[in-house]
């Protein structure tokens, strides 16, 4: 009996040991990672141990490993390790395809196209899965997508899309795609020559983009014109878009003609475009009434650009009475469509309280939405961060937004970055870096940057002193209408700095700047009349120009006007008036006026006057003006544009 019990005990031990060994040996089956299971399946498959491969793949597939799901589908298709079963093929392909596995999407599309493992062939489903795989870069799917587009199976027939996807397939090295492209091109060309407007438009697009054929602008225009003349509104709109960017009035007139033709056929974007051309007088005689008619039709059709343009026209009174509330409404509609220009203009209206209550929080929301699509918005975010408008001033954040704006070519952002380096705000102080940014802004046409370059050359700060270069920059700014730059240029002619001494040229420039309202030029012009330098001496005219400058609060002009009253030059002698003007200058801290007032009290001569006024400081108004005139400095689009 004891022997039996002993045998049973030993047997139990052996059984327990066997069970323990089994779990130890088989532990990897249950704890292996998805990657390990997949690798083991691949290894077994390569060794042609298909049943083992199926076992490992199945475990990984059940854990959601898409590659394993795809491999299970292929094993069911091939009948390796499992029985052939098209329904199982489709089942596993769907699992992997829905999780984004490109090859599974392609193979699933094939199953639908030929009707294997599904109830019946389904070109629509085939198209959808080919498209998903094609968009992930699967060249075989791109080729099949091209075929479906070409044949109009599962999707509307579209030769252009067929070529586009076939070109992608060629780039992906699909072996069948190149010859297929040629077949499509030959067919489209043949149909185009026979007068097919859609084919002509398709061929034009191909030549424009170099898809399936070599890029060729002349052939693009040739086929677009043929299609447009046949009445194809898409070709008319496309042709107009190419022509409007060409130089010359003739091209703009033809662009307007084709926009109008497409608009009359109901093309919404063409309505918006011809509306803008009427508003600008480009290619057509300016006609705000027609502009508004077309823009309103396009806006009603939901064209954001038309809604935005209507906002500009209502804000600035172009063809309609200025109405900031109407402008705000149109900007809001366009902004809700995601048009970055409208989002920025809407933000500016919130910031200024125009057409709505002033709400800086809303302004920031819309500026941030516009950022990325509008360098104006990025500039505005930079400026308000630097100046602390509605937020705590933050130079680092301001500089960050300006860098984003300048990378998109915003000249004002480059100017402001130059000022930051000049003043050492938000960035390390560096005159050398300031020059780099001023120069880039100047090259983009920012006249404040041109002025600052002139000042730096004149003063030799950050640049080697070069008075000729200074004069050239002042001349460029003056030619753009900058009166202060013209005053400084005139003074260089008077002193013979950077240019030859020429009193006549100085007088001409002073006069132009003075008439434009520049107070320094008015003062300098008065000095020329008083002294008779380069012109006939005329005290009465000197008094007239001194008075203009003095009434603008310019202390040296007030001092000089007092002098003229004290001596009776160009005006009746009047010590009371002289004293009053000296006193105004003294109140502004002009020390020579204090001396002159003392001389006047004691009836003495020897009055001291300032002989010339120039402004050789860089312009930093955006950073120094208190309070900031946001109406002037915030950047927004103010005129219609195509």
TIGU-591580 format. One record per residue (C-alpha): residue in one letter; x, y, z. Coordinates in steps of 0.1 Angstrom, whole numbers, plus 5000, padded with zeros to 4 digits. Layout:
REM TIGU-591580
REC  resn  xx  yy  zz
REC  A  X  Y  Z
...
//
This chain:
REM TIGU-591580
REC  resn  xx  yy  zz
REC  X  5000  5000  5000
REC  X  5028  5024  5009
REC  X  5045  5015  4976
REC  X  5013  5025  4957
REC  X  5011  5057  4976
REC  X  5048  5064  4969
REC  X  5042  5057  4932
REC  X  5012  5080  4931
REC  X  5033  5107  4949
REC  X  5061  5104  4924
REC  X  5036  5105  4895
REC  X  5021  5137  4908
REC  X  5056  5152  4911
REC  X  5064  5142  4875
REC  X  5031  5157  4863
REC  X  5036  5189  4882
REC  X  5072  5192  4869
REC  X  5060  5186  4834
REC  X  5033  5213  4837
REC  X  5059  5237  4852
REC  X  5083  5229  4823
REC  X  5055  5235  4798
REC  X  5048  5269  4812
REC  X  5084  5279  4813
REC  X  5090  5267  4778
REC  X  5059  5283  4764
REC  X  5060  5315  4784
REC  X  5073  5335  4753
REC  X  5041  5327  4734
REC  X  5021  5347  4759
REC  X  5045  5375  4769
REC  X  5064  5382  4737
REC  X  5060  5417  4723
REC  X  5040  5424  4692
REC  X  5073  5430  4674
REC  X  5087  5397  4686
REC  X  5056  5378  4675
REC  X  5058  5394  4641
REC  X  5095  5386  4638
REC  X  5089  5350  4647
REC  X  5062  5348  4622
REC  X  5084  5363  4595
REC  X  5112  5339  4604
REC  X  5089  5309  4603
REC  X  5075  5320  4569
REC  X  5110  5324  4554
REC  X  5118  5288  4567
REC  X  5086  5277  4550
REC  X  5071  5266  4583
REC  X  5039  5281  4573
REC  X  5017  5267  4601
REC  X  5041  5281  4627
REC  X  5041  5314  4608
REC  X  5003  5315  4608
REC  X  5003  5308  4645
REC  X  5027  5337  4653
REC  X  5010  5361  4628
REC  X  4976  5353  4643
REC  X  4987  5362  4678
REC  X  5002  5395  4667
REC  X  4972  5402  4645
REC  X  4948  5397  4674
REC  X  4968  5423  4693
REC  X  4961  5448  4666
REC  X  4995  5446  4648
REC  X  4985  5459  4613
REC  X  5015  5442  4595
REC  X  5005  5409  4610
REC  X  4969  5414  4600
REC  X  4981  5421  4565
REC  X  5003  5390  4565
REC  X  4973  5368  4577
REC  X  4953  5381  4548
REC  X  4981  5371  4524
REC  X  4984  5336  4539
REC  X  4947  5331  4534
REC  X  4950  5343  4498
REC  X  4980  5319  4492
REC  X  4966  5290  4513
REC  X  4999  5287  4532
REC  X  4995  5275  4568
REC  X  4958  5280  4565
REC  X  4932  5271  4539
REC  X  4925  5294  4510
REC  X  4896  5317  4520
REC  X  4888  5350  4502
REC  X  4864  5361  4529
REC  X  4892  5358  4555
REC  X  4915  5377  4531
REC  X  4890  5406  4531
REC  X  4883  5403  4568
REC  X  4920  5407  4578
REC  X  4927  5433  4551
REC  X  4898  5455  4564
REC  X  4912  5454  4599
REC  X  4946  5465  4587
REC  X  4933  5490  4561
REC  X  4911  5508  4586
REC  X  4941  5513  4608
REC  X  4960  5530  4579
REC  X  4981  5501  4565
REC  X  4988  5513  4529
REC  X  4995  5478  4513
REC  X  4964  5464  4530
REC  X  4944  5493  4516
REC  X  4957  5486  4481
REC  X  4950  5449  4483
REC  X  4916  5455  4497
REC  X  4908  5478  4468
REC  X  4919  5450  4444
REC  X  4895  5426  4461
REC  X  4866  5450  4456
REC  X  4876  5458  4420
REC  X  4876  5421  4410
REC  X  4848  5410  4434
REC  X  4868  5384  4454
REC  X  4858  5378  4491
REC  X  4830  5404  4487
REC  X  4794  5400  4475
REC  X  4801  5416  4441
REC  X  4827  5439  4423
REC  X  4824  5474  4437
REC  X  4843  5501  4418
REC  X  4833  5528  4443
REC  X  4848  5509  4472
REC  X  4878  5500  4451
REC  X  4883  5537  4443
REC  X  4881  5548  4479
REC  X  4907  5523  4491
REC  X  4930  5529  4462
REC  X  4928  5566  4470
REC  X  4937  5561  4506
REC  X  4967  5540  4497
REC  X  4977  5564  4469
REC  X  4976  5593  4493
REC  X  5001  5574  4515
REC  X  5024  5571  4485
REC  X  5017  5536  4474
REC  X  5027  5537  4437
REC  X  5006  5506  4426
REC  X  4976  5522  4441
REC  X  4984  5555  4424
REC  X  4985  5537  4391
REC  X  4952  5519  4397
REC  X  4936  5552  4408
REC  X  4948  5568  4375
REC  X  4931  5539  4356
REC  X  4898  5544  4374
REC  X  4899  5582  4368
REC  X  4907  5576  4331
REC  X  4879  5550  4327
REC  X  4854  5567  4349
REC  X  4849  5537  4372
REC  X  4839  5544  4408
REC  X  4844  5581  4402
REC  X  4835  5607  4375
REC  X  4858  5604  4345
REC  X  4886  5630  4348
REC  X  4916  5628  4325
REC  X  4935  5654  4344
REC  X  4933  5635  4376
REC  X  4943  5603  4357
REC  X  4975  5620  4345
REC  X  4982  5635  4379
REC  X  4981  5602  4396
REC  X  4999  5584  4369
REC  X  5027  5609  4372
REC  X  5029  5602  4409
REC  X  5030  5565  4401
REC  X  5059  5570  4377
REC  X  5078  5589  4404
REC  X  5071  5559  4427
REC  X  5086  5536  4401
REC  X  5055  5517  4391
REC  X  5065  5498  4359
REC  X  5032  5503  4341
REC  X  5025  5539  4348
REC  X  5048  5556  4322
REC  X  5033  5539  4292
REC  X  4999  5545  4306
REC  X  5006  5582  4308
REC  X  5015  5583  4272
REC  X  4982  5566  4263
REC  X  4962  5592  4283
REC  X  4982  5621  4268
REC  X  4976  5609  4233
REC  X  4939  5605  4239
REC  X  4936  5639  4255
REC  X  4956  5656  4227
REC  X  4935  5639  4201
REC  X  4902  5650  4218
REC  X  4916  5685  4221
REC  X  4924  5688  4184
REC  X  4888  5677  4177
REC  X  4875  5706  4197
REC  X  4867  5689  4231
REC  X  4867  5719  4255
REC  X  4872  5698  4286
REC  X  4901  5680  4270
REC  X  4916  5713  4259
REC  X  4914  5726  4295
REC  X  4929  5694  4308
REC  X  4958  5696  4283
REC  X  4964  5733  4292
REC  X  4967  5723  4329
REC  X  4991  5696  4321
REC  X  5014  5720  4301
REC  X  5012  5745  4329
REC  X  5022  5721  4356
REC  X  5045  5698  4335
REC  X  5024  5667  4343
REC  X  5027  5640  4316
REC  X  5042  5666  4292
REC  X  5070  5692  4294
REC  X  5061  5725  4311
REC  X  5052  5750  4283
REC  X  5036  5784  4290
REC  X  5028  5791  4253
REC  X  5010  5758  4249
REC  X  4992  5764  4281
REC  X  4978  5797  4269
REC  X  4971  5783  4234
REC  X  4949  5754  4248
REC  X  4933  5776  4274
REC  X  4923  5802  4248
REC  X  4908  5775  4226
REC  X  4888  5760  4255
REC  X  4878  5795  4267
REC  X  4866  5806  4233
REC  X  4845  5774  4232
REC  X  4827  5786  4263
REC  X  4844  5766  4291
REC  X  4840  5788  4321
REC  X  4867  5770  4341
REC  X  4892  5777  4312
REC  X  4880  5813  4311
REC  X  4886  5818  4348
REC  X  4920  5799  4347
REC  X  4932  5819  4316
REC  X  4922  5852  4332
REC  X  4942  5843  4363
REC  X  4974  5837  4342
REC  X  4969  5869  4322
REC  X  4963  5892  4351
REC  X  4999  5886  4364
REC  X  5015  5895  4331
REC  X  5030  5929  4325
REC  X  5011  5954  4303
REC  X  4976  5968  4301
REC  X  4967  5946  4271
REC  X  4971  5914  4292
REC  X  4950  5929  4320
REC  X  4923  5939  4295
REC  X  4922  5903  4282
REC  X  4921  5890  4318
REC  X  4891  5912  4326
REC  X  4874  5900  4294
REC  X  4877  5863  4304
REC  X  4867  5869  4341
REC  X  4836  5887  4328
REC  X  4828  5859  4304
REC  X  4831  5833  4332
REC  X  4812  5855  4357
REC  X  4783  5858  4332
REC  X  4781  5820  4331
REC  X  4778  5820  4369
REC  X  4814  5812  4380
REC  X  4814  5826  4416
REC  X  4851  5832  4419
REC  X  4851  5849  4385
REC  X  4824  5872  4398
REC  X  4846  5881  4428
REC  X  4876  5887  4405
REC  X  4859  5909  4380
REC  X  4844  5928  4409
REC  X  4879  5936  4422
REC  X  4891  5946  4387
REC  X  4862  5971  4384
REC  X  4870  5984  4419
REC  X  4907  5989  4410
REC  X  4902  6000  4374
REC  X  4925  5972  4362
REC  X  4918  5961  4326
REC  X  4885  5980  4327
REC  X  4874  6015  4335
REC  X  4869  6018  4372
REC  X  4833  6014  4381
REC  X  4823  6010  4417
REC  X  4787  6003  4409
REC  X  4796  5973  4388
REC  X  4822  5962  4413
REC  X  4797  5961  4441
REC  X  4771  5942  4419
REC  X  4796  5915  4411
REC  X  4811  5913  4445
REC  X  4777  5911  4462
REC  X  4767  5882  4439
REC  X  4800  5864  4447
REC  X  4797  5871  4484
REC  X  4761  5857  4484
REC  X  4776  5825  4469
REC  X  4800  5823  4498
REC  X  4832  5835  4482
REC  X  4853  5847  4511
REC  X  4875  5870  4489
REC  X  4844  5889  4477
REC  X  4832  5892  4513
REC  X  4866  5906  4524
REC  X  4867  5930  4495
REC  X  4832  5943  4504
REC  X  4846  5949  4539
REC  X  4874  5970  4525
REC  X  4850  5990  4503
REC  X  4826  5997  4531
REC  X  4854  6005  4556
REC  X  4871  6030  4533
REC  X  4841  6044  4514
REC  X  4849  6030  4480
REC  X  4817  6034  4459
REC  X  4797  6034  4491
REC  X  4794  6056  4522
REC  X  4820  6046  4547
REC  X  4803  6023  4572
REC  X  4825  6005  4598
REC  X  4797  5983  4610
REC  X  4790  5970  4575
REC  X  4828  5965  4571
REC  X  4829  5946  4604
REC  X  4801  5923  4593
REC  X  4817  5915  4559
REC  X  4851  5909  4576
REC  X  4835  5886  4601
REC  X  4818  5865  4573
REC  X  4851  5862  4554
REC  X  4871  5854  4585
REC  X  4847  5826  4595
REC  X  4857  5810  4561
REC  X  4893  5810  4572
REC  X  4906  5838  4550
REC  X  4937  5850  4568
REC  X  4935  5886  4554
REC  X  4900  5890  4567
REC  X  4910  5875  4601
REC  X  4937  5901  4604
REC  X  4915  5930  4594
REC  X  4888  5918  4618
REC  X  4913  5917  4646
REC  X  4924  5953  4639
REC  X  4888  5964  4641
REC  X  4884  5948  4675
REC  X  4917  5964  4686
REC  X  4906  5998  4675
REC  X  4869  5995  4684
REC  X  4858  6002  4648
REC  X  4824  5988  4639
REC  X  4823  5970  4672
REC  X  4833  5974  4709
REC  X  4870  5975  4715
REC  X  4880  5940  4726
REC  X  4917  5932  4727
REC  X  4910  5896  4738
REC  X  4890  5891  4705
REC  X  4917  5908  4685
REC  X  4943  5884  4699
REC  X  4921  5854  4690
REC  X  4917  5865  4654
REC  X  4954  5875  4650
REC  X  4965  5841  4662
REC  X  4941  5824  4638
REC  X  4955  5845  4609
REC  X  4991  5839  4619
REC  X  5007  5815  4595
REC  X  4986  5828  4566
REC  X  4991  5865  4571
REC  X  5024  5882  4578
REC  X  5004  5914  4587
REC  X  4988  5895  4616
REC  X  5022  5882  4627
REC  X  5036  5918  4626
REC  X  5007  5931  4646
REC  X  5012  5904  4672
REC  X  5049  5914  4674
REC  X  5040  5951  4677
REC  X  5013  5947  4704
REC  X  5036  5924  4725
REC  X  5065  5950  4723
REC  X  5042  5979  4732
REC  X  5021  5959  4758
REC  X  4988  5967  4743
REC  X  4962  5947  4762
REC  X  4989  5925  4776
REC  X  5021  5928  4797
REC  X  5050  5941  4774
REC  X  5071  5912  4762
REC  X  5101  5919  4740
REC  X  5110  5883  4735
REC  X  5075  5873  4724
REC  X  5074  5904  4702
REC  X  5107  5895  4685
REC  X  5094  5859  4680
REC  X  5064  5871  4661
REC  X  5084  5896  4641
REC  X  5108  5869  4629
REC  X  5078  5849  4617
REC  X  5065  5879  4598
REC  X  5098  5888  4583
REC  X  5104  5853  4570
REC  X  5072  5858  4550
REC  X  5086  5890  4535
REC  X  5069  5916  4557
REC  X  5090  5948  4553
REC  X  5077  5965  4584
REC  X  5087  5934  4605
REC  X  5122  5937  4591
REC  X  5123  5974  4599
REC  X  5111  5968  4635
REC  X  5137  5940  4640
REC  X  5163  5965  4629
REC  X  5151  5989  4655
REC  X  5152  5962  4682
REC  X  5188  5954  4674
REC  X  5195  5992  4672
REC  X  5180  5996  4707
REC  X  5189  5962  4721
REC  X  5153  5952  4729
REC  X  5143  5915  4729
REC  X  5176  5908  4711
REC  X  5212  5916  4717
REC  X  5222  5951  4708
REC  X  5240  5952  4675
REC  X  5243  5980  4650
REC  X  5257  5955  4625
REC  X  5225  5934  4628
REC  X  5204  5965  4627
REC  X  5219  5975  4594
REC  X  5212  5940  4580
REC  X  5175  5943  4588
REC  X  5171  5979  4577
REC  X  5187  5971  4544
REC  X  5164  5941  4538
REC  X  5133  5963  4547
REC  X  5146  5991  4524
REC  X  5151  5967  4495
REC  X  5114  5957  4499
REC  X  5104  5994  4496
REC  X  5099  6004  4533
REC  X  5107  6041  4532
REC  X  5113  6044  4570
REC  X  5140  6018  4565
REC  X  5154  6038  4536
REC  X  5155  6069  4558
REC  X  5172  6049  4586
REC  X  5199  6036  4562
REC  X  5205  6072  4551
REC  X  5209  6083  4587
REC  X  5233  6054  4595
REC  X  5255  6062  4565
REC  X  5254  6099  4574
REC  X  5264  6093  4610
REC  X  5288  6063  4603
REC  X  5270  6042  4629
REC  X  5270  6005  4620
REC  X  5283  6015  4586
REC  X  5314  6032  4575
REC  X  5305  6069  4571
REC  X  5296  6074  4535
REC  X  5279  6107  4528
REC  X  5273  6099  4491
REC  X  5254  6068  4501
REC  X  5235  6089  4527
REC  X  5225  6114  4500
REC  X  5214  6086  4477
REC  X  5192  6070  4503
REC  X  5177  6104  4513
REC  X  5170  6111  4476
REC  X  5152  6077  4473
REC  X  5131  6084  4503
REC  X  5124  6119  4491
REC  X  5113  6107  4457
REC  X  5087  6085  4475
REC  X  5072  6116  4492
REC  X  5092  6116  4524
REC  X  5094  6154  4533
REC  X  5118  6150  4562
REC  X  5142  6130  4539
REC  X  5139  6158  4514
REC  X  5148  6184  4540
REC  X  5179  6165  4550
REC  X  5189  6161  4514
REC  X  5185  6199  4509
REC  X  5207  6205  4539
REC  X  5234  6182  4524
REC  X  5233  6204  4492
REC  X  5237  6235  4514
REC  X  5267  6220  4532
REC  X  5282  6202  4502
REC  X  5281  6169  4521
REC  X  5279  6138  4499
REC  X  5269  6161  4470
REC  X  5284  6192  4455
REC  X  5273  6225  4471
REC  X  5242  6237  4452
REC  X  5221  6264  4469
REC  X  5195  6263  4440
REC  X  5190  6225  4445
REC  X  5188  6230  4482
REC  X  5161  6258  4478
REC  X  5141  6235  4454
REC  X  5141  6206  4479
REC  X  5134  6229  4509
REC  X  5104  6244  4491
REC  X  5090  6210  4482
REC  X  5094  6197  4517
REC  X  5080  6229  4533
REC  X  5049  6228  4510
REC  X  5044  6192  4521
REC  X  5042  6205  4557
REC  X  5077  6195  4571
REC  X  5084  6220  4599
REC  X  5122  6217  4596
REC  X  5121  6225  4559
REC  X  5098  6255  4565
REC  X  5123  6268  4590
REC  X  5153  6262  4567
REC  X  5135  6278  4538
REC  X  5128  6309  4559
REC  X  5165  6310  4567
REC  X  5174  6310  4530
REC  X  5149  6339  4524
REC  X  5163  6358  4554
REC  X  5199  6354  4544
REC  X  5194  6356  4506
REC  X  5214  6324  4501
REC  X  5210  6311  4465
REC  X  5179  6333  4461
REC  X  5169  6369  4464
REC  X  5168  6381  4500
REC  X  5131  6385  4510
REC  X  5123  6392  4547
REC  X  5085  6391  4542
REC  X  5087  6355  4528
REC  X  5111  6346  4556
REC  X  5086  6358  4582
REC  X  5058  6338  4564
REC  X  5077  6305  4566
REC  X  5090  6312  4601
REC  X  5054  6317  4612
REC  X  5042  6284  4597
REC  X  5069  6265  4615
REC  X  5064  6285  4647
REC  X  5027  6278  4647
REC  X  5035  6241  4646
REC  X  5054  6246  4679
REC  X  5089  6245  4665
REC  X  5110  6264  4690
REC  X  5139  6276  4667
REC  X  5113  6290  4643
REC  X  5095  6308  4672
REC  X  5129  6322  4683
REC  X  5136  6334  4647
REC  X  5101  6349  4643
REC  X  5106  6368  4675
REC  X  5139  6381  4661
REC  X  5121  6394  4630
REC  X  5095  6412  4651
REC  X  5122  6426  4674
REC  X  5141  6442  4644
REC  X  5111  6448  4622
REC  X  5124  6427  4594
REC  X  5097  6416  4569
REC  X  5071  6427  4595
REC  X  5062  6458  4615
REC  X  5085  6461  4645
REC  X  5066  6448  4676
REC  X  5086  6441  4708
REC  X  5054  6428  4724
REC  X  5051  6401  4697
REC  X  5088  6395  4698
REC  X  5087  6389  4736
REC  X  5057  6366  4732
REC  X  5074  6344  4706
REC  X  5107  6343  4725
REC  X  5087  6332  4756
REC  X  5071  6303  4736
REC  X  5105  6291  4726
REC  X  5118  6294  4762
REC  X  5089  6274  4775
REC  X  5101  6246  4752
REC  X  5136  6248  4767
REC  X  5155  6266  4739
REC  X  5184  6283  4757
REC  X  5192  6308  4730
REC  X  5157  6321  4732
REC  X  5162  6328  4770
REC  X  5193  6348  4761
REC  X  5175  6367  4733
REC  X  5146  6376  4757
REC  X  5171  6391  4781
REC  X  5186  6412  4752
REC  X  5152  6423  4742
REC  X  5144  6435  4777
REC  X  5175  6456  4778
REC  X  5171  6469  4743
REC  X  5203  6453  4731
REC  X  5212  6436  4698
REC  X  5233  6405  4691
REC  X  5204  6381  4690
REC  X  5214  6344  4684
REC  X  5196  6323  4658
REC  X  5199  6287  4647
REC  X  5210  6285  4611
REC  X  5199  6250  4600
REC  X  5177  6222  4612
REC  X  5182  6185  4602
REC  X  5170  6153  4616
REC  X  5197  6127  4617
REC  X  5181  6102  4641
REC  X  5168  6068  4631
REC  X  5130  6066  4631
REC  X  5118  6046  4660
REC  X  5083  6060  4664
REC  X  5066  6026  4666
REC  X  5087  6018  4697
REC  X  5088  6053  4713
REC  X  5055  6071  4705
REC  X  5034  6077  4736
REC  X  5006  6067  4734
REC  X  5010  6045  4703
REC  X  4987  6056  4675
REC  X  4974  6021  4666
REC  X  4953  6035  4638
REC  X  4985  6045  4621
REC  X  5008  6016  4629
REC  X  4987  5984  4629
REC  X  4991  5966  4596
REC  X  4960  5958  4576
REC  X  4949  5956  4540
REC  X  4932  5988  4529
REC  X  4926  5983  4492
REC  X  4911  5955  4471
REC  X  4935  5931  4456
REC  X  4933  5901  4433
//
